Amino acid sequence: MKPIMMISIFMMIVPCSLMVNGQSWLLDGGSFVKKRKPPKTILVRYDAEGTVPDGATYMMVLNKKGEECMFEREADGGGTLFELHWKDEKGDHFAAWFLHAYEFIVPLDRTKPVEKYVYLVDTYTEKYVDGVKRPVPNDPDVEPVAKLIPQK
């Protein structure tokens, strides 16, 4: 097969293979949501303070399986569900990663702000902790990039 033909086939197959049933093969711990299919059950809405994408809003929602997750909604209505979930003494953690990793820590007292962390490429390691594969920052003193304040 000629190199040009191989490149053409690759460019047609790869975009189709990135999404299957709304799940990304590349996004560990989460899924992308189309703008016409946002989560229906919203548990908490948040106001963001800090560094967040323009037009983004944040919610704790139930996914299609009825599990709690964080939702970063883009201005067009689509967004990302952060579905990987574990608990510890800090509270509920939700994360997803592809190149960069994103983690939300929801305190046990849900009236307190959620902390959003972004771990850039090469600043975290994928590890199994208590049987859960998750991003772990290389610097344990990393600071959150934003706080999400529960709306009243």
HELIX and SHEET records of a PDB file:
HELIX    1   1 PRO A    3  LEU A   18  1                                  16    
SHEET    1   A 2 MET A  19  VAL A  20  0                                        
SHEET    2   A 2 GLN A  23  SER A  24 -1                                        
SHEET    1   B10 GLY A  30  VAL A  33  0                                        
SHEET    2   B10 GLY A  79  PHE A  82 -1                                        
SHEET    3   B10 GLU A  68  ARG A  73 -1                                        
SHEET    4   B10 THR A  57  LEU A  62 -1                                        
SHEET    5   B10 THR A  41  GLY A  50 -1                                        
SHEET    6   B10 ALA A 146  PRO A 150 -1                                        
SHEET    7   B10 VAL A 114  TYR A 119 -1                                        
SHEET    8   B10 ALA A 101  VAL A 106 -1                                        
SHEET    9   B10 GLY A  91  TRP A  97 -1                                        
SHEET   10   B10 LEU A  84  ASP A  88 -1                                        
SHEET    1   C 2 TYR A 124  VAL A 129  0                                        
SHEET    2   C 2 VAL A 132  PRO A 137 -1                                        
END                                                                             
